[in-house]
Amino acid sequence: MPETTSLAWFRRDLRLHDNAALAAACDADRVVPVYCVDPREYGDRPFGGPDSFDFEKTGAHRARFRLESLSDLRASLRDRGSDLLVREGRPESVLPEVAAAVDADVVTVHTRPTPEESSVESAVETELRDDGVELRRFWGHTLTHVDDLPMALSALPDTYTTFRKAVESAAEDADADAATGRGSARVGDSAVGDHVGRNSSGRNLAGRDPLSEPTVPPLPRDAPDAGDLPAVSDLVGIPDAEFDPAPDDRGVLPFDGGETAALDRVASYIWAGDNLREYKETRNGLLGADYSSKFSPWLNEGCLSPRYVKAEVDRYEDRRVANDSTYWLVFELRWRDFFQFQFAKHGRDFFRREGIRERTDIDWRRDDAQFERWAAGKTGIPFVDANMRELNATGYMSNRGRQNAASFLANDLRLDWRRGAAYFETRLVDYDPASNYGNWAYIAGVGNDSRDRSLDVRWQAKRYDENAEYVTTWLPELDALPAEYAREPWKLSEDEQASYGVELGVDYPEPMVDLDER
């Protein structure tokens, strides 16, 4: 038989472990791993619809993390006798060229449910089909496989609790059936994996085990030159002299990109630090490396598989302890799943100002000056400002901070929530379209819960930063103030301002809104 050749098209799945698309590619005799630096993912882009605005698609923090992840993946492939071809250009142009150069039969890829990503897949498929090359898609970025949902996508609940209970109940029933021998088996797809506990429809309700790393064949001798990785400055337009890759020492983690760093983080957080046993109690923290798992940058760039994380949690429960905290980490992974499946169901509707709820009763405003103050961390509300300054300096913000910053923009200022979500898209090192826009729509009341999700920022600050340690870390101009005033400096009298050396409107801004009225 003639040799078969595949292209393994990497996107946001920059890992060797639990990689269904790579495993399928490795069924061929010859494998050429490829990554396309798509120019549409960088630079200023328009956000269409009512009150259209431009925003920077990818900021320096995520660009740096992505390039480190690509470098790590390339090193891992080279260690195994292969390599990663890197090309700058649209995938629908690049991939057919590479496929023709190596006479490829098939291109394998992990599919994504969000509109921009799926449209690129369709364009690639069309171009490859014209050349007689097959595009094979795989689903590999959620804990629960889309084919294993206990309901059709069209029937997916629009509330998380209903979704979670359905998935958990199906998994518990499947595990019980497997334990008693009632689970019906089928032949598994070697590229996707199999597990006991399938029902008669073939759904793997108990959940799939992570795939082992495949044996990657050596790079074919006739493969094109691997090419060079771009620099951060090439992608985001920041001159090399102005880009400082050194992490801010106030940041919670340096967030080194790549599968190697991802697996190290799982090992250090769960096993070496033994932090998982108290995750539920500490997860709303604001300072330090280990109050939460912080797996999200690696999950969202695909350096880490959620099924691998779940397997490590299961192993931890077997060897150390099973409690509310171990359950809660999986609970959060299911939240992530929920938004992925919501976007598969609703598509572009999630990016509309009215959201999937068709909310036309909210009078969204446009005020560029107010938006810029929010983005710069100069609202005069310390808890909001501290979080925004952390985001700008590090590319990261805690879950608690994201909720408060989003609520202030959407519910206190009533500025178009999509501008805030787009700003997060630019700045976040762990940006994922489904999680980001899904959570913003949720807070704004146009998404998966139309109830009022407005947060009392003052209450939140007192509850989660009682001693103002977080606020003063990121707002050093308030460091001299007692905790109460550091959280609410507008309460200072003129004499107190003079006494503490903090003049409102000079050293720190006056508040943009009267929170007492709000």
KOLFI-466580 format. One line per field, with one value per residue (C-alpha): x, y, z. Coordinates in nm, 2 decimals. Layout:
# residues N
east <- [X_...]
north <- [Y_...]
up <- [Z_...]
This chain:
# residues 518
east <- [0.00_0.12_0.23_-0.03_0.05_-0.14_-0.11_-0.17_-0.31_-0.25_-0.47_-0.56_-0.46_-0.08_-0.01_0.08_-0.12_-0.50_-0.49_-0.74_-0.65_-0.28_-0.35_-0.56_-0.29_-0.04_-0.23_-0.08_0.27_0.39_0.29_0.36_0.26_0.16_0.06_-0.07_-0.02_-0.34_-0.31_-0.68_-0.61_-0.39_-0.41_-0.72_-1.05_-1.40_-1.67_-1.98_-2.35_-2.51_-2.25_-1.96_-1.62_-1.26_-1.05_-0.72_-0.77_-0.48_-0.27_0.09_0.03_-0.16_0.07_0.37_0.20_0.11_0.45_0.60_0.35_0.44_0.81_0.75_0.54_0.81_1.08_0.87_0.81_1.18_1.27_1.06_1.23_0.95_0.90_0.64_0.60_0.51_0.36_0.23_-0.09_-0.45_-0.50_-0.72_-0.42_-0.13_-0.26_-0.34_0.01_0.17_-0.06_0.04_0.41_0.40_0.12_-0.10_-0.42_-0.58_-0.57_-0.67_-0.79_-0.97_-1.30_-1.43_-1.80_-1.74_-1.82_-1.48_-1.31_-1.57_-1.57_-1.20_-1.25_-1.51_-1.29_-1.00_-1.23_-1.35_-0.99_-0.87_-1.17_-1.08_-0.74_-0.89_-0.76_-1.00_-1.04_-1.11_-1.25_-1.23_-1.38_-1.12_-1.14_-1.42_-1.45_-1.76_-1.74_-2.01_-2.12_-2.17_-2.41_-2.73_-2.94_-2.92_-2.75_-3.08_-3.23_-2.94_-3.06_-2.99_-2.92_-2.61_-2.77_-3.01_-2.72_-2.48_-2.74_-2.83_-2.46_-2.38_-2.68_-2.60_-2.25_-2.36_-2.60_-2.34_-2.09_-2.35_-2.43_-2.07_-2.02_-2.30_-2.21_-2.52_-2.33_-2.34_-2.02_-1.93_-1.61_-1.43_-1.28_-0.91_-0.86_-1.12_-1.10_-1.35_-1.46_-1.69_-2.04_-2.17_-2.55_-2.72_-2.69_-2.31_-2.28_-2.00_-2.20_-1.95_-1.68_-1.38_-1.04_-0.76_-0.57_-0.21_0.05_0.08_0.40_0.47_0.65_0.97_0.92_0.93_1.25_1.06_0.88_0.92_1.15_1.00_1.02_1.08_0.84_0.75_0.84_0.57_0.65_0.57_0.22_0.10_0.29_0.49_0.85_1.10_1.25_0.91_0.81_0.92_0.86_0.96_0.65_0.53_0.64_0.29_0.13_-0.01_0.20_0.44_0.22_0.49_0.34_0.34_0.25_0.55_0.46_0.09_0.18_0.42_0.14_-0.10_0.16_0.26_-0.09_-0.26_0.02_0.32_0.13_-0.17_-0.39_-0.68_-0.82_-0.91_-0.99_-1.35_-1.26_-0.97_-1.09_-1.21_-0.87_-0.70_-0.33_-0.08_-0.03_-0.23_-0.57_-0.70_-0.58_-0.51_-0.51_-0.72_-0.44_-0.31_-0.67_-0.77_-0.46_-0.49_-0.16_-0.37_-0.66_-0.96_-0.99_-0.63_-0.72_-1.03_-0.81_-0.57_-0.86_-0.99_-0.64_-0.61_-0.95_-0.83_-0.50_-0.56_-0.91_-1.25_-1.44_-1.64_-1.32_-1.23_-1.59_-1.58_-1.28_-1.47_-1.78_-1.58_-1.47_-1.83_-1.90_-1.64_-1.81_-2.14_-2.04_-1.87_-2.19_-2.40_-2.20_-2.24_-2.62_-2.66_-2.36_-2.34_-2.64_-2.40_-2.22_-2.53_-2.58_-2.93_-2.78_-2.96_-3.24_-3.33_-3.31_-3.43_-3.53_-3.18_-3.06_-2.69_-2.49_-2.17_-1.93_-1.57_-1.42_-1.59_-1.49_-1.13_-1.13_-1.27_-1.01_-0.72_-0.83_-0.91_-1.28_-1.23_-1.36_-1.06_-1.17_-1.25_-0.94_-0.71_-0.85_-0.82_-0.46_-0.37_-0.52_-0.33_0.00_-0.02_-0.29_-0.47_-0.75_-0.92_-1.27_-1.40_-1.23_-1.37_-1.73_-1.69_-1.52_-1.78_-2.07_-1.94_-1.92_-2.24_-2.47_-2.33_-2.21_-2.45_-2.19_-2.22_-2.11_-1.95_-1.69_-1.58_-1.58_-1.37_-1.12_-1.09_-1.04_-0.74_-0.58_-0.65_-0.37_-0.64_-0.90_-1.15_-1.44_-1.71_-1.61_-1.54_-1.84_-2.07_-1.98_-2.00_-2.35_-2.45_-2.33_-2.50_-2.84_-2.85_-2.71_-2.79_-2.96_-3.17_-3.20_-3.03_-2.67_-2.55_-2.29_-2.25_-1.88_-1.84_-1.98_-1.76_-1.45_-1.52_-1.60_-1.30_-1.04_-1.13_-0.78_-0.74_-0.43_-0.52_-0.63_-0.31_-0.09_-0.22_-0.30_0.01_-0.11_-0.37_-0.12_-0.11_-0.48_-0.66_-0.84_-1.18_-1.06_-0.85_-1.16_-1.38_-1.15_-1.44_-1.53_-1.22_-1.28_-1.05_-0.86_-0.81_-0.69_-0.43_-0.34_-0.29_-0.14_-0.40_-0.59_-0.89_-0.89_-0.51_-0.35_-0.65_-0.96_-1.30_-1.55_-1.73_-2.06_-2.23_-2.25_-2.49_-2.74_-2.68]
north <- [0.00_0.35_0.56_0.79_1.15_1.37_1.73_1.78_2.14_2.28_2.57_2.62_2.26_2.32_1.99_1.62_1.47_1.39_1.53_1.35_1.54_1.46_1.10_1.06_1.23_0.98_0.69_0.79_0.68_1.04_1.33_1.70_1.92_2.27_2.60_2.91_3.25_3.40_3.78_3.82_3.73_4.04_4.41_4.64_4.48_4.61_4.48_4.51_4.57_4.88_5.13_4.95_5.00_4.90_4.70_4.53_4.16_4.01_4.20_4.14_3.92_3.65_3.69_3.62_3.33_3.18_3.21_3.05_2.77_2.72_2.72_2.45_2.24_2.27_2.16_1.86_1.76_1.80_1.58_1.31_1.35_1.57_1.94_2.22_2.40_2.76_2.98_3.33_3.36_3.26_2.88_2.85_2.97_2.81_2.46_2.37_2.48_2.27_1.98_2.00_2.02_1.69_1.52_1.50_1.29_1.43_1.73_1.67_1.95_2.02_2.20_2.50_2.61_2.99_3.17_3.30_2.97_2.76_2.99_2.95_2.57_2.59_2.80_2.55_2.26_2.42_2.48_2.14_1.97_2.13_1.96_1.62_1.65_1.56_1.77_1.56_1.74_1.63_1.77_1.80_2.11_2.02_1.79_1.63_1.54_1.70_1.35_1.24_1.51_1.35_1.58_1.72_2.05_2.20_2.09_2.21_2.39_2.76_2.76_2.62_2.44_2.24_2.15_2.05_1.83_1.65_1.58_1.48_1.25_1.08_1.02_0.88_0.65_0.54_0.46_0.26_0.06_0.00_-0.12_-0.38_-0.48_-0.32_-0.07_-0.16_-0.13_-0.03_-0.03_0.30_0.54_0.51_0.88_0.99_0.73_0.51_0.43_0.19_0.33_0.39_0.37_0.21_0.53_0.51_0.81_0.79_0.93_0.84_1.05_0.97_0.91_1.13_0.99_0.89_1.08_0.93_0.82_1.09_0.97_1.15_1.46_1.35_1.44_1.63_1.85_2.22_2.42_2.46_2.84_3.08_3.19_3.56_3.79_3.95_4.28_4.14_4.04_4.32_4.62_4.69_4.79_4.55_4.83_4.90_4.53_4.41_4.04_4.04_3.97_4.23_4.10_4.18_3.93_3.60_3.39_3.45_3.22_3.06_2.93_2.57_2.21_2.17_2.46_2.34_2.00_2.15_2.38_2.09_1.89_2.18_2.30_1.96_1.74_1.94_2.22_2.01_2.31_2.12_2.01_2.37_2.51_2.59_2.79_2.99_3.02_3.38_3.51_3.80_3.78_3.49_3.20_2.92_3.06_2.91_2.66_2.92_2.65_2.87_3.02_2.67_2.53_2.81_2.79_2.41_2.34_2.15_1.91_1.94_1.56_1.54_1.78_1.56_1.25_1.41_1.52_1.16_1.03_1.29_1.18_0.82_0.89_1.19_1.32_1.37_1.67_1.98_2.13_1.85_1.85_2.22_2.22_1.98_2.20_2.50_2.28_2.21_2.59_2.62_2.33_2.50_2.81_2.61_2.42_2.73_2.89_2.57_2.61_2.99_3.09_3.46_3.56_3.57_3.86_4.08_4.36_4.23_3.88_3.55_3.69_3.96_4.23_4.55_4.71_4.82_5.16_5.10_5.42_5.51_5.74_5.70_5.91_5.69_5.37_5.49_5.57_5.22_5.05_5.25_5.17_5.53_5.51_5.63_5.30_5.13_4.77_4.82_5.01_4.77_4.48_4.67_4.77_4.41_4.31_4.57_4.49_4.11_3.99_3.82_3.90_3.68_3.55_3.77_4.07_4.00_3.99_4.32_4.50_4.37_4.46_4.81_4.88_4.71_4.78_5.09_5.28_5.11_5.12_4.87_4.54_4.42_4.69_4.56_4.20_4.31_4.49_4.17_3.98_4.21_4.19_3.85_3.59_3.33_3.46_3.22_3.36_3.14_3.18_3.55_3.67_3.42_3.55_3.91_3.86_3.68_3.97_4.22_4.03_3.95_3.60_3.28_3.46_3.77_3.84_4.15_4.04_4.38_4.35_4.59_4.67_4.83_4.51_4.29_4.49_4.46_4.09_3.99_4.26_4.35_4.48_4.65_4.45_4.39_4.74_4.90_4.64_4.77_5.13_5.23_5.59_5.47_5.28_5.53_5.51_5.29_4.99_5.15_5.47_5.27_5.09_5.41_5.71_5.95_5.93_6.13_6.48_6.76_6.75_6.38_6.40_6.66_6.44_6.12_6.30_6.18_6.45_6.33_6.44_6.48_6.18_5.95_6.02_6.13_5.84_5.83_5.74_5.79_5.43_5.54_5.65_5.34]
up <- [0.00_-0.07_0.23_0.38_0.49_0.73_0.84_1.22_1.22_1.57_1.69_2.05_2.14_2.19_2.37_2.30_2.58_2.53_2.18_1.96_1.64_1.68_1.77_1.45_1.24_1.38_1.23_0.90_0.79_0.77_0.99_0.94_1.24_1.13_1.30_1.12_1.26_1.13_1.08_1.16_1.52_1.57_1.53_1.54_1.44_1.42_1.65_1.43_1.51_1.68_1.79_1.62_1.77_1.70_1.95_1.96_1.89_2.09_2.35_2.44_2.74_2.55_2.24_2.47_2.63_2.29_2.15_2.46_2.41_2.05_2.14_2.40_2.16_1.89_2.14_2.25_1.88_1.81_2.10_1.93_1.59_1.45_1.43_1.41_1.08_1.16_0.88_0.89_0.69_0.67_0.73_0.42_0.21_0.41_0.47_0.10_0.01_0.27_0.19_-0.18_-0.09_0.10_-0.09_0.22_0.22_0.53_0.77_1.13_1.36_1.68_1.60_1.80_1.83_1.82_1.49_1.39_1.45_1.28_0.97_0.94_0.95_0.68_0.46_0.50_0.43_0.10_-0.02_0.08_-0.09_-0.42_-0.40_-0.29_0.07_0.36_0.67_0.98_1.28_1.64_1.96_2.24_2.45_2.70_3.00_2.85_2.48_2.28_2.15_2.51_2.63_2.77_2.54_2.19_2.15_2.04_2.37_2.58_2.90_2.90_3.28_3.42_3.72_3.50_3.26_3.54_3.72_3.39_3.31_3.67_3.69_3.36_3.47_3.80_3.63_3.38_3.65_3.84_3.53_3.46_3.82_3.78_3.43_3.26_3.05_2.68_2.49_2.14_1.95_2.03_1.78_1.84_1.77_2.03_2.30_2.48_2.83_3.01_3.08_2.73_2.68_2.38_2.18_2.21_2.44_2.69_2.98_3.24_3.08_2.86_2.99_2.86_2.57_2.61_2.41_2.06_1.90_1.65_1.34_1.24_1.02_0.65_0.47_0.20_0.45_0.40_0.63_0.98_0.97_1.26_1.53_1.52_1.80_2.02_1.87_1.52_1.63_1.85_1.71_2.02_1.95_2.10_2.31_2.47_2.54_2.88_2.91_3.28_3.50_3.74_4.09_4.22_3.99_4.11_3.87_3.58_3.36_3.15_2.83_2.72_2.80_3.02_3.24_3.24_3.37_3.62_3.75_3.79_3.98_4.20_4.28_4.34_4.47_4.59_4.75_4.85_4.77_4.62_4.96_5.05_4.70_4.77_5.08_4.91_4.55_4.60_4.70_4.54_4.61_4.58_4.36_4.52_4.64_4.31_4.05_3.78_3.52_3.29_3.07_2.98_2.94_2.71_2.49_2.48_2.66_2.92_2.87_3.11_3.10_3.23_3.52_3.60_3.60_3.84_4.07_4.07_4.16_4.43_4.57_4.57_4.74_4.97_5.02_4.84_4.97_4.86_4.73_4.50_4.37_4.32_4.09_3.86_3.91_3.76_3.47_3.40_3.40_3.13_2.94_2.97_2.78_2.51_2.45_2.47_2.19_1.99_2.04_2.00_1.79_1.70_1.91_2.21_2.06_2.01_2.25_2.33_2.39_2.37_2.59_2.33_2.60_2.43_2.76_2.86_2.76_2.69_2.67_2.48_2.67_2.55_2.84_3.10_2.93_2.91_3.29_3.36_3.13_3.29_3.65_3.72_3.82_4.17_4.30_4.45_4.42_4.05_3.98_4.15_3.95_3.62_3.69_3.77_3.44_3.25_3.42_3.41_3.18_3.47_3.71_3.97_3.91_4.19_4.03_3.68_3.82_4.00_3.71_3.46_3.69_3.75_3.37_3.27_3.57_3.74_3.43_3.18_2.91_2.63_2.79_2.47_2.49_2.83_2.70_2.40_2.63_2.83_2.50_2.43_2.78_2.93_2.91_2.96_2.71_2.57_2.35_2.50_2.87_2.83_2.63_2.81_3.15_3.05_2.90_3.22_3.44_3.21_3.23_2.86_2.87_3.06_3.34_3.28_3.65_3.80_3.85_3.97_4.24_4.54_4.48_4.83_5.00_4.78_4.87_5.24_5.21_5.00_5.08_5.44_5.52_5.18_5.12_4.76_4.69_4.83_4.64_4.31_4.42_4.62_4.64_4.89_5.10_5.38_5.44_5.70_5.54_5.55_5.37_5.13_5.02_5.02_5.00_4.91_5.28_5.37_5.50_5.37_5.70_5.68_5.32_5.43_5.73_5.52_5.22_4.98_4.79_4.60_4.24_4.25_4.40_4.34_4.13_4.26_4.21_3.88_4.03_4.37_4.50_4.77_4.51_4.31]
